[in-house]
Amino acid sequence: MEREKKYICPMHAEIVQEEPGYCTICGMPLVAKAMRGKEEMSAPRSHEHHGGHGEVGDPMEHHRMMAEDFRRRFFVALPLTIIVLILSPKIQEWFGFTVNLPAREFLLFTLGTAIAWYGGLPFYKAAKGELKTKNYGMMTLVSLAVLSGYFFSVATTFVFPGESLWWEISTLVLAFLFGHWVEMRAVLGTGNALRELAKLIPPSAHKLIGKEIKDVKTDELGKGDLVLVKPGEKVPIDGEVVEGESSVNEGMITGESKPVEKKKGDGVIGGTINNDGSLTVKVTKTGSETAIAQIMDLIRKAQETKPAVQKLADKAANILTIVAVVVGSGTFIYWFFVNPQGAIFAATLAITVVVIACPHALGLAIPTVTTITSALAARNGILIRDMKGLEIARRLDYVVLDKTGTLTKGQF
């Protein structure tokens, strides 16, 4: 069957487009995936390490690049925003100090332009994707607020007298850059936890070829291969014992503190530690079938799920965008046509409405907290299969543990 190519966000699996672009939620470049009917086909592994913004790449590499991009833009915008705040008449009035520089308005224009266009570029790209899909969300609202405030401030600087909004749009851009940087770092933290989990698998194995032992890379093993696991070594891959007896410490996988006796016919899990005897193991599972791979997949899928509060925030952002446009337009119409106070006065109030309507906390707090939560959980050995579980957990009254002490320190 012919495969159809789709473009999917590595972080938000619900974002799927026909053409290349950027995620409408986080602004990340979309990754190409081959689709067969409704089944998603992962891109070939041979391309995983190319990274960059190509068609196929490692999702964690994308997260790393986006985190670095947001960090760089944040630290460029930060000192510029501080200068804008110091030079802004309104801030000086509030805090009771005065700083007058020659061509202050032109300097504010220069700094504000740099912040609005360099710092706000990722949000404009994401907003473009939202507009294409008619899914108006936080990026549309942020872009609308920043750009409307920017062009109004340009007009008050060069066209007509009025109170500019340079400090408002600068702090708005700075806040969202910081929030997205923190969110990307949290996702990378989960990725680091996944890499630590992957380290449980030894890089090489003792493959039995006839009566000879040959050391090979673990990922070169196939089903049916025989491997020798010596005392004190890690089991390289999931399989079945065909010869030998030993005890195996499976605590790193199951949490069970007591070593499990293994003999012919028993199954063993890749990443567990063989204790006191040699085992000959026949490989029964490889790749995504292994226990470690499935645990890692659970963590990845947890990142893709959204708690109800996040879905509510997304819906609120969509509604708020429309409300901001309608109320801003209505404000201008009222003060210009119904109760005429002049175009400048009407435009000032209309733009102010749009800028104020942009909710920093709604756009940043919820996704950042949920992402950090899952990252912290992964690093502490807690697997969250669905973010809804976090909301359910806060209503728990009792936790019932079995007698084996699986959830304790794992010590005798």
Stockholm file with secondary structure:
# STOCKHOLM 1.0

chainA/1-412         MEREKKYICPMHAEIVQEEPGYCTICGMPLVAKAMRGKEEMSAPRSHEHHGGHGEVGDPMEHHRMMAEDFRRRFFVALPLTIIVLILSPKIQEWFGFTVNLPAREFLLFTLGTAIAWYGGLPFYKAAKGELKTKNYGMMTLVSLAVLSGYFFSVATTFVFPGESLWWEISTLVLAFLFGHWVEMRAVLGTGNALRELAKLIPPSAHKLIGKEIKDVKTDELGKGDLVLVKPGEKVPIDGEVVEGESSVNEGMITGESKPVEKKKGDGVIGGTINNDGSLTVKVTKTGSETAIAQIMDLIRKAQETKPAVQKLADKAANILTIVAVVVGSGTFIYWFFVNPQGAIFAATLAITVVVIACPHALGLAIPTVTTITSALAARNGILIRDMKGLEIARRLDYVVLDKTGTLTKGQF
#=GR chainA/1-412 SS CCCEEEEECSSCTTCEESSCCBCTTTCCBCEEEEEETTEEECCCGGGGGGCTTSSSCCHHHHHHHHHHHHHHHHHHHHHHHHHHHHHCHHHHHHHTCCCCCTTHHHHHHHHHHHIIIIITHHHHHHHHHHHHHTCCCHHHHHHHHHHHHHHHHHHHHHTSCCCCCHHHHHHHHHHHHHHHHHHHHHHHHHHHHHHHHHTTSCSEEEEEETTEEEEEEGGGCCTTCEEEECTTCBCCSCEEEEECCEEEECHHHHCCCSCEEECTTCEECTTCEECSSCEEEEECCCGGGSHHHHHHHHHHHHHHCCCHHHHHHHHHHHHHHHHHHHHHHHHHHIIIIISCCCHHHHHHHHHHHHHHTCCHHHHHHHHHHHHHHHHHHHHTTCCCSCTHHHHHHTTCCCCCCCTTCTTSCSCC
#=GC SS_cons         CCCEEEEECSSCTTCEESSCCBCTTTCCBCEEEEEETTEEECCCGGGGGGCTTSSSCCHHHHHHHHHHHHHHHHHHHHHHHHHHHHHCHHHHHHHTCCCCCTTHHHHHHHHHHHIIIIITHHHHHHHHHHHHHTCCCHHHHHHHHHHHHHHHHHHHHHTSCCCCCHHHHHHHHHHHHHHHHHHHHHHHHHHHHHHHHHTTSCSEEEEEETTEEEEEEGGGCCTTCEEEECTTCBCCSCEEEEECCEEEECHHHHCCCSCEEECTTCEECTTCEECSSCEEEEECCCGGGSHHHHHHHHHHHHHHCCCHHHHHHHHHHHHHHHHHHHHHHHHHHIIIIISCCCHHHHHHHHHHHHHHTCCHHHHHHHHHHHHHHHHHHHHTTCCCSCTHHHHHHTTCCCCCCCTTCTTSCSCC
//
